[in-house]
Amino acid sequence: MPYVDIIWHFSIDYMHAVCLNIFKHFLTYWLTPQYAKQSFSIYHKRKEIQKHYLSLKFPYFKTRPPRKLKDFDNWKATELR
C-alpha cells in the first residue's frame, strides 16, 4: 500500500506514547538512586510518597491495586494514568 504513510496516517496512542514513555521517564528521573543528587529528584522522599500512595482509595473501576514505587519499571500503562 504505497499511498499509506505510517507517520502521517495513524494517530498517537496516548496510553503507550505518553503513559509508558513520558511518565515512566519522569518516574525514572524522580525515583531512582542514579539521579538522587539532581535538584529535580525526590528520591529521598520516596518512602513518604509511597506510604501516601498506597493509602489512597481508588474508585471501583480501577482494576489494578496500587503497587510499590520501586516496581514502577513493571507497571502497566493503566497504572501510570
C-alpha positions, 0 to 999 in steps of 0.5 A: 500500500504505497499511498499509506504513510505510517507517520502521517496516517495513524494517530498517537496512542496516548496510553503507550506514547505518553503513559509508558514513555513520558511518565515512566521517564519522569518516574525514572528521573524522580525515583531512582538512586542514579539521579538522587543528587539532581535538584529535580529528584525526590528520591529521598522522599520516596518512602513518604510518597509511597506510604501516601500512595498506597493509602489512597482509595481508588474508585471501583473501576480501577482494576489494578491495586496500587503497587510499590514505587520501586516496581514502577519499571513493571507497571502497566500503562493503566497504572501510570494514568 
